[in-house]
Amino acid sequence: MVHPAFGPFLFDTSAESWIARSQSSAVRAWFAEYLSLHQVHVSAITVMERIRGYALMARRAKGRVREMVEAEQHAYLNELGHVQPVDAAAATIAAEIMALLPQPPTPPRHAHKMAESRQERLVRWRFDCIIAATALATEMVLIHNNPADFESIRSAIETSPERFPKLGPLGLIRCESLV
C-alpha cells in the first residue's frame, strides 16, 4: 500500500480512468484521503488524451447518451486539479526518451471499441513518453496502469543515465499498489 501522504503524485491517463471506474471501497477511501491532502496532478497530455476519448465516444453516441458523455467531459474539466505543462524541461527529457525508444514496446490494442492503428499506437507511445518526462521534470512519482510501456521507459533511462544528467530515476507506482 502507498500512503497518500507520500504524494503529490502525477496521475497518468490510465490511472485516472482506473480510479474513476473502480468500485472498490478501498480505492475510493484511498483517493478520498489523497484528495484531503493534495490536488490531483496530471500532465497536459493526460487532459488531451481524456478529452479525445470523450470526443470519440460522443461522436459515436446519439441523443441522451451523447448528452451524458458531454456532461462527463464538462465535469472532468471542471474538477481538474493541477495540470502540469509540457515546458522546455519536459520536452527535452521526452525527446531524449523518444530517441532511446523510437518504437512502442507493446502491440496495438483496442480503445473505445476500435482497433488501434500503428499510427495511433505510435502517437499514444509518444504521449506516454511525454507524461513520463513530465514526471521526471517535476520530480513526481507517476501513478499508472500501463506497466509494459512505463517500465520500458524506466529501464531505458536507467541504462543510459548520461542522457539524463541531474535527474533521479523515474518513480513508478502501479494502480494496484495504491491499496
N, C-alpha and C positions, 0 to 999 in steps of 0.2 A: 504494500500500500504506500502511496505517495501522499504525504500530508499536504493539504492546500497551503499551509503556511510557507512551504518551500518555494512558492511562486514569487512573483508572477511568472506565468508560462506563456509561450507563444502557441496558439492552437492552430493546427493545420486544418484544412477544409474537411478532411476525413474525420478528424477528432470532433469538430463541431457537429457534423452530421451524426456521428456515433452517439454523442451525448444527447442530442435532440431526439433521437429515435429510441434511446434506452428506456426500458420500462422498469429497470432495476431501482429499488428504493435506495440501495447503497450508492449507486451512481448519482441519483438525484440529491441525496444528502451530501455527498462529496462536493458536488457542483454548487449547492447552496452555501456550503461553508466557504468554498473558494470565492464565491461572489461577495461574501461578507467581508473578505479580506482584500480582494483585488478586483480590478476590472479585467474583462476578457481582452487579451491582446491577440490580434490577428494581423497578418500581412495584407497589404492592399491586394495582393494576388488572390488571397482567400476570398476577399469580398468579390473580386471579379469572377472567380470560379462559382461562388454561390449564386450570384445574380444571373450568370449564364445558365446555370441549372434551372433556376426559376423561369427564365425566359423560354428555355426549351420545353419545359413542362406546360407553360401557359400557351405556347404556340400550338401544341397538340390538343389541348383541352378545349372544351366548349361550355358555354353557359355558366352554370353555378360552379362547376369545378374550376374553370378558368378564373372566376372571381376569387375563389378560395386560394388558389395559387398566388394570384396577385396580392391578396391580403397578407399571405405569409411572407412574400417578398418585402412588402412595406413594413411589416412587423420586424423582420430581420434587420432592415436598415435603421429602424427607429431604436432598436435595442443594441446596436453595435457598441462595443466598448472602445478600446483604443486601437486605432488602425495604424500599424507601423508602415511608413512609406518605403518605397523602393528608392532609396537615395544612392548617392555615389558609392558609399561603402558597400552596401548590399549588392549593387550592380557589379562592382569589381570582384567581389567574392563569388557571385553567381557566374560571372564569365570564366573564372578560374575552374570552378566546378564543372561547367559545361565543356571546357577544353579537356579536362581529365576524363570526363564521361560523356562523350558526344551522343551515345545511343542509349535508349531506355533499357534497363536491365530486365524488365518483365514484359511479357506479351500483352497485346491489346486486350481490353476487357469490354464488357457491356456496361454502358452508362445510360441511364434514362431510357432503358428498353431499346437502345440502339447499339449496334455493333460499332466499336470504335475503329476508325481507320488508322492506318500507320501514321498519317499526318497528325491526326488528333492525339494519338499516343505520344508523339514527339513533342507536341505543344504541352501536353499535361506533364511530361517529364521535365521540360524546361521550367514550367511553373513550380514543380517540386524543388528543382534546384534553386530557384529564386526564394522560395519560402525557407529552405534550409539556410541560404545565405543571409536572409533577414534574421533568422535566429542567431546565427554567428555574429552578425554585425551588432545586434542588440544585446548580445551575451545572455540570451534567454534559452532555457531548455524548451525543446519542441515536443509538444504532445501530438501524437499522430496515431493513425490506424492503418498505416501503409508501410509495414516493415521492410518489404523487399526493396523498395526504392530508396527509402531513407537510410537503411543500413548500408546500401551500396555507396551512397554519398559519404556517410561517415567513414567507411573503410577507405575510400579514395583520399579523403582529407588526411587520415592517419598515416597512409603510406606515402604521402607527398607533403609533409609539413613545411618544407621550404617554400612551397607555393602559397602558404597561408601564414606569413610571419605575424607574430603578435596575437594570433587567435588561439583561443583554447579549443578543446575538442568540441565537436557537435554533440550537445547533450540531447538525448532522445528518450522519451518515455512513451511506451505503447499504452493505448487507452485502457486495456485490460489491467494494467499495473496500477491504475489510479485507486482502485478499491480492492 
